[in-house]
Amino acid sequence: MNFVILSILNLIRGQTGDVIELVNFDTNMILDKVTELQNSIGTLSIQDGPIASAHVILLAAGVVIFLGVAGEAFFKKTGIPDVAFLMILGVIIGPVLGIIQPEAVIQVVPYFAALALIIIMFDGGLNLDIKHVIKTAHFSFTLAVLGFILSVVMISLAGHFALGWAWLESILLGSIVGGSSSAIVFGLVRNIKISEETKSMLSFESALTDILATIIAFILFEAVLAGHFDIETLQETIGRAIVVGLVLGFGVGIPWMYVSTKLGNAQHAYMLTLGILFVLFFLANSFGESGALTALVFGLMIGNKNHLSRILKFKIPKIEADDPTHNQLTFLVRSFFFVFVGLMASFGQIEYLVFGILITVIVYFGRVFVGKITLTKRFSLLDRAVTNSMIPRGLAAAVLATYPITLGLPNAEAYPQIIFFIILSSVIITTIGLGKSKKIPPPESIEGGFVKPPENPKDDAGIAVKESIESSKDDDIEGGFVKKK
């Protein structure tokens, strides 16, 4: 860490040397203060192992929750996502202050990643409208497949020629960070006033790329160890994962809709649903699927019970779409997950930082290119701008980055470093892109850009404006797209 700080200070001194005379500036003083701070934290935590004592961990957890709540409110007010702030907090708690050491983080990666995966994917399914998903499925598939392939190709070329890695290792790096993160996208699109179809398209696309990244990366792990790649194995594995995810998601989701009607308003109805979700995750993994698609489809079934019940001809009680228990659980998992990504940060060779940032910029321009050839003119300018900005990497990439170390692959130590910088820089680029998108007026007479809670919900004028906006949505927008004139 001292090397990183010293490099930054030297860079600042080099850039400002012609303007400000820094004769008396002593970088060792700042380094000493940082060391003192670390020692103070170490004394406070009485830390003998890789994790600080319980009271310090709870203090850190409290800070995470406070920052998560403040960041969410800040996002709704300004349109600037809180993801980057939570990740930076993780860097401070982990690599900077040393409250939690990297070896402890790596030990809990599989458990926390599994919980975050199924909860966030299930929440994403609950908040998707199946009619909009079906309507925009071809856009989602096109964005996911083209975007993933283009990202993998660009990153593989850069890894091979810039870093001097073997082709299989470069392709593995590209596949790990080839797709956007559903954990981030699901949270972002919920607070942006774009068309419902675009929200569904982006959410479904990110879920697909997470699944692609996970499946292809695990096949490439074996390929790197064996020294050769089998395309037939890739096709079989992807096909099996899709079949398993759909069969388990639909096969259990539809009967559970009926069972839940018998439960009515049972006290522990949500806990039972959560229990079913955990069992489905176990079954999906047993049959060769990561559990992501299964959790997404299961959530899609539960979240669309009213619509599906009319098709299946049975009555169900009204759905509580804003279940407080589920909302609070999702908030906790999401907040701690992004801090967790920051905890995994490791700072080593400076070329990995530069490589990660440059690759992310290249991926962004690739995303813009894919968006231009995929999205038709019926998408509003705001929808296209948000789609082009949506390149955040997260859950799948952070988890997969730890496997090369576990498996003992070549350049194993480089994967977490490069991938962390890609995740952080992609989140920053997404944040900047969404900030610019906020300035683009929605199509026709719809106001806003980002969803903001009304200052006075009981105000008649506010209600009239809201009704006018909703009316203009129906009159001027067809399925969320700009009507052809």
Long-range contacts (C-beta under 8 A, 24 or more apart in sequence): 1-34, 1-95, 1-96, 1-347, 2-31, 2-34, 2-35, 3-347, 4-347, 5-30, 5-31, 5-34, 6-31, 7-350, 34-96, 37-97, 38-96, 38-97, 38-98, 41-97, 41-98, 41-99, 42-98, 45-99, 47-98, 47-99, 49-104, 50-100, 50-101, 50-103, 50-104, 50-107, 51-100, 51-101, 51-104, 52-99, 52-100, 56-99, 57-99, 57-100, 60-93, 60-99, 60-100, 61-336, 63-89, 64-89, 64-335, 64-336, 64-339, 65-332, 65-335, 67-335, 68-331, 68-332, 68-334, 68-335, 71-335, 72-331, 75-191, 76-191, 76-450, 76-451, 76-452, 76-453, 77-452, 78-450, 79-191, 79-192, 79-434, 79-435, 79-438, 79-449, 79-450, 80-431, 80-434, 80-435, 81-184, 81-187, 81-188, 81-427, 81-430, 81-431, 81-434, 83-184, 83-187, 83-338, 83-392, 83-394, 83-427, 83-431, 84-424, 84-427, 84-428, 84-431, 86-335, 86-338, 86-339, 86-342, 87-338, 87-339, 87-341, 87-342, 87-423, 87-424, 87-427, 88-342, 89-339, 89-342, 90-338, 90-339, 90-340, 90-341, 90-342, 90-343, 90-344, 90-345, 91-342, 91-343, 91-345, 92-342, 93-339, 93-342, 93-343, 94-342, 94-343, 94-344, 94-345, 95-343, 95-345, 95-346, 95-347, 100-343, 102-343, 102-344, 102-346, 105-340, 105-343, 105-344, 106-344, 106-402, 106-405, 106-406, 109-344, 109-399, 109-402, 110-399, 112-336, 112-337, 112-340, 113-395, 113-398, 113-399, 114-281, 114-291, 115-333, 116-183, 116-333, 116-334, 116-337, 116-340, 116-395, 117-183, 117-290, 117-291, 117-292, 117-295, 117-395, 118-277, 118-278, 118-281, 118-291, 118-292, 118-295, 119-329, 119-330, 119-333, 120-182, 120-183, 120-186, 120-330, 120-333, 120-334, 120-337, 120-395, 121-182, 121-207, 121-210, 121-291, 121-292, 121-293, 121-295, 121-296, 121-299, 122-277, 122-295, 122-296, 122-298, 122-299, 123-186, 123-299, 123-326, 123-330, 124-182, 124-186, 124-203, 124-207, 124-296, 124-299, 125-295, 125-296, 125-297, 125-298, 125-299, 125-300, 125-301, 125-302, 125-303, 126-299, 126-300, 126-302, 126-303, 126-321, 126-326, 127-186, 127-190, 127-203, 127-303, 128-200, 128-203, 128-204, 128-299, 128-300, 128-303, 128-304, 129-196, 129-200, 129-304, 130-300, 130-304, 130-307, 130-308, 131-307, 132-196, 132-197, 132-199, 132-200, 132-201, 132-479, 132-480, 133-200, 133-204, 133-300, 135-197, 135-200, 135-479, 136-197, 136-198, 136-200, 136-201, 136-204, 137-204, 139-201, 139-205, 139-374, 139-375, 140-200, 140-201, 140-202, 140-204, 140-205, 140-208, 141-205, 141-208, 142-374, 143-201, 143-205, 143-370, 143-371, 143-374, 143-387, 144-179, 144-205, 144-208, 144-209, 144-212, 145-208, 145-212, 146-370, 146-373, 146-374, 147-178, 147-179, 147-180, 147-205, 147-209, 147-366, 147-367, 147-370, 148-178, 148-179, 148-209, 148-212, 148-213, 149-178, 150-366, 150-369, 150-370, 151-177, 151-178, 151-179, 151-363, 151-366, 152-178, 154-359, 154-362, 154-363, 154-366, 155-359, 155-363, 158-355, 158-358, 158-359, 158-362, 162-355, 163-351, 163-355, 163-411, 163-414, 165-410, 165-411, 166-410, 168-220, 168-223, 168-224, 168-227, 168-229, 169-224, 169-409, 169-410, 169-411, 171-220, 172-217, 172-220, 172-221, 172-223, 172-224, 172-404, 172-409, 173-415, 173-418, 173-419, 175-212, 175-213, 175-216, 175-217, 175-220, 176-213, 176-217, 176-396, 176-397, 176-400, 176-401, 176-415, 176-419, 177-213, 177-359, 177-363, 177-393, 177-397, 177-419, 177-422, 177-423, 178-209, 178-212, 178-213, 178-216, 179-206, 179-208, 179-209, 179-210, 179-212, 179-213, 179-393, 179-396, 180-205, 180-206, 180-209, 180-390, 180-391, 180-392, 180-393, 181-206, 181-210, 181-392, 181-393, 181-394, 181-395, 181-396, 181-397, 182-206, 182-207, 182-209, 182-210, 182-292, 182-395, 183-334, 183-337, 183-394, 183-395, 184-392, 184-394, 184-395, 184-427, 184-430, 185-390, 185-392, 187-334, 188-390, 188-392, 188-430, 188-434, 189-386, 189-390, 191-450, 191-451, 192-386, 192-434, 192-437, 192-449, 192-450, 192-451, 193-442, 193-446, 193-448, 193-449, 193-450, 193-451, 194-380, 194-382, 194-383, 194-386, 194-442, 194-480, 195-379, 195-380, 195-383, 195-477, 195-479, 195-480, 195-481, 196-480, 197-479, 197-480, 197-481, 198-379, 198-383, 198-386, 198-387, 198-480, 201-387, 202-386, 202-387, 202-390, 206-390, 207-292, 207-293, 207-296, 210-292, 210-395, 210-396, 211-241, 211-245, 211-290, 211-292, 211-293, 212-238, 213-396, 213-397, 213-400, 214-290, 214-292, 214-396, 214-400, 215-241, 215-290, 217-400, 217-403, 221-403, 221-404, 221-407, 221-409, 224-409, 224-410, 225-407, 225-409, 237-288, 240-287, 240-288, 240-289, 241-288, 241-289, 241-290, 241-293, 242-293, 244-284, 244-287, 244-288, 244-289, 244-293, 244-294, 245-284, 245-289, 245-292, 245-293, 245-294, 245-296, 245-297, 246-293, 246-297, 248-280, 248-283, 248-284, 248-287, 248-289, 248-294, 248-297, 248-298, 249-280, 249-293, 249-294, 249-295, 249-296, 249-297, 249-298, 249-300, 249-301, 250-297, 250-301, 252-276, 252-280, 252-298, 253-297, 253-298, 253-300, 253-301, 253-302, 254-301, 254-308, 254-312, 256-298, 256-301, 256-302, 257-301, 257-302, 257-305, 257-308, 257-309, 257-312, 257-316, 258-314, 258-316, 260-302, 260-305, 260-316, 261-314, 261-315, 261-316, 261-317, 264-317, 265-317, 270-323, 270-325, 270-326, 273-302, 337-394, 337-395, 338-394, 340-398, 341-394, 341-395, 341-398, 341-420, 341-423, 344-398, 344-401, 344-402, 344-416, 344-420, 345-416, 345-420, 345-424, 346-413, 346-416, 346-417, 346-420, 347-417, 348-413, 348-414, 348-417, 349-414, 349-417, 352-414, 352-417, 352-418, 352-421, 353-417, 353-421, 355-418, 355-421, 356-417, 356-418, 356-419, 356-420, 356-421, 356-422, 356-425, 357-421, 357-425, 359-418, 359-422, 360-391, 360-421, 360-422, 360-425, 360-426, 360-429, 361-425, 361-429, 363-391, 363-426, 364-391, 364-426, 364-429, 367-391, 377-482, 378-481, 378-482, 378-484, 379-481, 379-482, 380-442, 380-443, 380-481, 380-482, 381-440, 381-443, 382-437, 382-440, 382-441, 382-442, 382-443, 382-449, 383-480, 383-481, 385-433, 385-436, 385-437, 385-440, 386-433, 386-434, 386-437, 388-433, 389-429, 389-430, 389-432, 389-433, 389-434, 389-436, 389-437, 390-430, 390-433, 391-426, 391-429, 391-430, 392-423, 392-426, 392-427, 392-430, 393-419, 393-422, 393-423, 393-426, 393-427, 394-423, 394-427, 397-422, 397-423, 398-423, 443-476, 443-477, 443-482, 444-472, 444-476, 444-477, 444-482, 445-469, 445-472, 445-476, 446-472, 446-473, 446-476, 446-477
